[in-house]
C-alpha cells in the first residue's frame, strides 16, 4: 500500500465510503448490513461529529464515524465511535490503527470527555478502551461495550446512541 492519508470526509467521498463500509461488514458475523444506512442517517441528521477517511493515494480504503451519545447520569461530552470500516484487502496493514489514533486525537482536540464503542476487547484495549461495569449499553454482551476517558471522570449509567442507530 502506498502512503496513507487520513483526512476529514468531503461530500464527493460519500459513495466511496458506502462501498468501503459495505465491503468491510459483508462477512462480519454480527452485522445486520445497516452500517451504511447508519452513516448516511448520522450525516443527514447533523450527528456526524467526526467522519474521517483513509486514502492510499488512489482510493478510500477506510472510514470512521464518531457521533454524540447520551448517558443517563447526565454526563456530557461523550461520543460513540463507529462504524469503523477498512476494505478487506487492506485489513491488517495499519489502516484501522491510523484511523483510530486520528479519531481519538481529533476528539481530544474537540474537548470530548470520552468515547464509547462496541467492539472486540482484545483489539480496542490497545487504544486504552476498557469495559466499565458502571457504564451499560443494553443488548450485546457487556464486555464488548467499552469506554475511553479523555478528560475528567468516568460516567456511570446507560448509554444511548444517536437516533440513526435505531
Secondary structure, 3 states (H helix, E strand, C coil): CCCCEEEECCHHHHHHHHHHHHHHHCCCCCCCCCHHHHHHHHHHHCCCCEEEEEECCCCEEEEEEEEEEEECCCCCCEEEEEEEEECHHHCCCCHHHHHHHHHHHHHHHCCCCEEEEECCHHHHHHHCCECCCCEECCCCCHHHEEEEECCCCCCCEEEEECHHHC
